Amino acid sequence: MTTKPNPTGLGAANSNIKFYIANRPPIDSYPSMDSLRGLAAGEIDHIVKNTSNHWRKAFNVYAKLLFDWHHEKNRKDLSASWQEYRDEKLFRAQSQEALLFSKPELDSETQSIHIIAGKTYAATLNLPPLIWLDSHFAINKKHRLIVAPYPDYRQLSNARIAQLIVLMKELE
């Protein structure tokens, strides 16, 4: 009997939305992390101040996406802005999402939505068959899986965030 590897990354262990990204912050213990844990207060600011602008953009895009997602779901405890959501709730242990550095573990019984950051990363993974909807998004409904643009302002723009939310709703 084989055991599933433990997920590695930042966020909630019982997350409803799992984002998979190919890289990690290149500081502190992130490159060697081998477990899942929630972000601590001020940790995003620490990562952003000590790495490239890339991580600021990634956290901002994920915060915008999740803020809009939770707003559409009429979440009662939602922050006043996406910036507040980023600073107070994004990828925390008590959140409903995770940013994973490990490869996806997919099965058709999952209740989580799985989102791969970028088709370049997706091409390196052994994913189930995907239906490409356009040059930016692919989906496998059985496995609740979406390949989306990388979390960067140009690639995952506000218009594409809205498109991704529509796709996420299809997987509920």
Secondary structure, 3 states (H helix, E strand, C coil): CCCCCCCCEEECCCCCEEEECCCCCCCCCHHHCCCEECCCCCHHHHHHHHCCHHHHHHHHHHHHHHHHHHHHCCCCCCCCCHHHHHHHCCCCCCCCEEEECCCCCCCCCCCCEEEEECHHHHHHCCCCCCEECCCCCEEECCCCEEEECCCCCCCCCHHHHHHHHHHHHHCC
